[in-house]
Amino acid sequence: MDVPHLVFDDLGSGVPLGPSNLRKIVRAILERKYEKLCPPDYVDRVVKSIRDDPIQLRPPKYGPPKPIAAPKSQARAVALVVNDRHEIHHVRERGYVESPVRIKSILAGIEPTGLFFRVQPKPFAEAHIRAVHDRALLDYLKRACASVPPGQSLYPYVFPIRNQTKPPEDRAYAAGYYCIDTFTPLNRNAWHAARRAVDVTLTAAEMVLEGQPLAYSLVRPPGHHAEHRVFGGFCYFCNAAVAAHYFSRHGKVAILDVDYHHGNGQQDIFYSRSDVLTVSIHGHPRFAYPFFTGFAEEKGKDAGEGFNLNLPLGEKVHGEAYRRALRKALRAIREYDPVFLVVSLGLDTGKADPTGTWSLVAKDFEANGRLIGEMRLPTLVVQEGGYRTGQLGTNAAAFFSGLVAGSQSTSKPGSANKRPRRRS
Ligand SMILES: [Zn+2]
């Protein structure tokens, strides 16, 4: 039965609701809105029944979700580095979902958990980016971004794909030579924000190298669609790949991409290498961006043959189906036996994400985090996509509480305990 409710908001005044006010309110509602349903004697009876002073209010049943408070043993288990310069990168065109509020939403969800401690980002040399990206791309991004007038965006509109040896000299025409789509504009601040995202990710990676078991690089712009010589998909530099290459000097690395979209960036960058295993679970390219990579038959080439694993899934995927794929991915990683794990964390696998079609909810993110944590590998988590801003914080908090619990659990481990074997 639908029982009508009267909602009271004191607008922060702290003044309780008194009976004479409520009598006036109820009378006004019943006489003006329900005149045809309520005869005058009925209205009188209802109004007279209001006697409490002050009026008793029912405690709220639905409110913002309570933060999951971490047990003491899990407090401050994850080093958190945040891109402090991400807000300068704000593309205001309609439909550009990769917006600054994403970071704010995630922070609002994860900070009350007590699982994190903040670390300030520090600068790293550009050589780290050049180690995984073509110098021409880097130079182009730097110059083209600087040349765009403030407040404007540069979109590619010519794609000179047939003669790759002749990049157009004009920076505006050249955009299509370096970009894989038409929705990743260049602007004054994109370079600075993307450059800082790399610094943030390397700061977090360095924490892991120094023995911190779990670190989280909370960045935008994201990175996993940026390939060796091209950018796109809201991404300019492949943050996860820069970090994986940095780790690779100290031992084998696995990258697990759990974003809804294929991690074509790291696949491309490490396609011929055997010292970095790339694994991605994503929407099948027949319906999901980037549409031309992410097929199961892409397995690596030359020395990298057998070191790329794609697990494309269908359009409708719920938590249990996702975990089946995740277990498969983790089995491959366990077999590879890496020293470090980099997780490209996309939250766009969540229910009602505007760029995805799957239906994962908070408890699924927690279960996924737990499975990954049970690998007990030194782990760097790098933020990628996720655009349903109302849900990002809850899902990120759930993922990390699972990750930390899994990494500390004594249940059947995903692999033997591992700590970085530092050589330098
Ligand atoms: Zn994505």
Residues whose N, C-alpha, C, O or C-beta is under 5 A from the ligand:
A	BS01	ZN	D259 Y260 H261 G346 D348 G385
